[in-house]
């Protein structure tokens, strides 16, 4: 095991194995240990009386490699030295990418309900006032510059935020770190319809379905039927839709009739990953390793199939190392939690910048529909004004019904009688904490918060 270091200004240094020196300096109050223990993070020794001189820093090749994924992302933190790859950590991050589509669908449903009631209200007012009123307000262009898909944006940010989180867990000088990623490209067409060659590969296998009931043959009162239902992940692609008359459609859904036709499997995850990888390739600082080279390296060293081992194989292929040293390595399992909950947060107050009691800016960057200048708009500011500048942090206003909740999903707690750590996933009521990890601790998934102590609030990406 090694101990990671930082100076009094929080600037990272190189890992060390001089535990005796760290122990003596800690007794003298010159070193503070950050992380470790119940937090689950790797321990970092912060030297309170030292400042690292980067001009004397020994050159080293530190690597953070990722195996991109839809549900899970593998990662490894390592160093290439003398033809050998020294592994400091490897593990897996459980993402929230699949949840984004469901959240956006729910958001769209609420938005449509609001518009429906708005139209009804306008109709009533039109009849009451005897004149025609507009159905909607003037449109607000909120996302005019960036119309990217929400799932695509979240997936891209998740991979980049994992790099940042690992660099925070394992502080290294940023100029000595290489960010590596396995380059995956999925042939969704071949996985859907099988391998095809020649001109048949260029011809689309999608053909429009004939507009008649596939059971009785009638062409009247036709309705669309999804072979793979929408709730099971089916989409509106042509291969997943057949036509049924109204009576046959009711018989199928009631279970009286069985359709011997199977819908085509949807590769939503693979298509999303292709789009995410396309965006990540545009980032200049990332280094990509072809998946074929990583697979050859994994086969050569006999590594088992797994997300963490895929990331390790990508790092080995990048630095052309043939040996692995895992004597200092640790394994981490991370999970991403939602930080902003609309049901809990009622409003967010602006961050204010004042000079002589007068507001000169709001927030670091402009929020949606903000007309006042932000701090980025007025920067850089004159030194004489900067001395008078006072910053008032923004704050979250909680809903009264949720204000007394003991926790939110992602908070880390310690069960005091047993001393074991768990991550709260939700609340059953205002009186209990809930987590599946509590079954192994107390034999039930909930516990009284008075028996626990919170050690860490939700940081987005947490150690499980």
C-alpha positions, 0 to 999 in steps of 0.5 A: 500500500502507498500513501498519496500526498498534498502540500499545504495549498492542496497541490498534489505530489507523488505517492510515498511508502514512508509511513514512519515519517508520516506517523511522526509528522502527524504526532507533531501536528505537521501532517493531516490525513484526509480520507480513509476510514468510514469515508471509503476514500484512499487516504491522503497525507496533507503536509501542513508546513510544506510547499512542493517545488514543482521545478524539482518534481521527478518525471513520472508517467501516471495513467488513468484509464477508463473502459467506457460503458452504459451501465458500468464504467471500468477504471484503473489508476496506475503508473508505468515504470521500467516496463512494468505497470504499477496498479494503485487502484482499479474498480467499477462505477455504476452509472445513472445513464439508463435512468435519464431516459425515464426521467426525461419521459416523466418530465415530458409527461408533466410538461404536456399536462401543464400545457393541456391545463393551460389550453383549457384555461385559455379556452374558459377565459376566451368564452368568459371575456368574449375574445380569442386569447393565445394558447401559449406564452411567447416561446423562450429559447432555452437550449438554442445553442446546444440541442444535444440529447439529454442522455448523450450529454449526461453520458459524456459528463459522467465519463469526464467527471469520473476522471476528475473524481479519480484525480481527486481521490488519487492526487497526482501532478496534472501535467504528469497524468495521461487520460486513456480510454478504450475506443469502442465502436459497436456495429448495431446493424450487424448485431441486429440483422446479422453479418451481411456482405456485399451489396446486401449490406448496403441495402436497408432491411427495413421495409414498410409493413402492409396495412392490414391485420396480421390475424384476420386480414381486414384493413378496417379499424387498424391499430398499431401494436408493439411486439416488444412493448414500450414499457419493456424497451420497445421503440417505434421502429418499423420492425417492432410494429404490426397492425391489428384490427381493434377486436384482434388488438383487444384479444392479444392484450387480454391473452386470448390470442398469441402472436407468433412473431417476435419483435427485433431487439433494440440496442439502445445502449450500444447506439447511445455509447456510439454517440457518446464515444463520438463526442469524447473523441473530439476532446484533445487531451484524451488518448484512445486505445483501439478495442482490438489492441486491448483485447489482444493484451487481455488475452496475452496476459490471461485477464478475466472478462470484466470492466476493470480488467478491460480498463487495465488492458487498455492501460497496458496496451497504451504504455506497452507494458508486459508486467503488472505489479498489484502489490499496492493496488486497492479495489473500489466500487463507485456509484453515481447518485442524483444530487438535485431532487426537485421534490426536495428543493423548492428554489435556489437563491442566486449567488450575489456579488456586492460592492459597497452594498450594491449588487454588481453580479449574480452567480458565477455564470448566467442562469436561464433567462438571467438578464443581470450580468454574471461574475464571468461577465464583469471579470476581470475586475480592477484591484481596487474594486476587488478589495471591496467585493463581497460574495454572498453564497447561494442557498437551496430552499427546501420544501416544508414537507421534505425539510425534516427528512433525515437524509437524501440518497447518496449520504454516507452514514455509520451505524454506531453500535456496529461501526459499519458504513452504509450509503443511504438510498432513500427514506421510508418516512421522516423517521428512518434511513433506508439502504439495502446494505443495512440488511447485512448490518441490522437484518432489515433495510431501514434503521433509526437515524439516532443509531447512526452518524453521518460522515459524508454528504452526497458528492455525486460519485461515492464509494460503495 
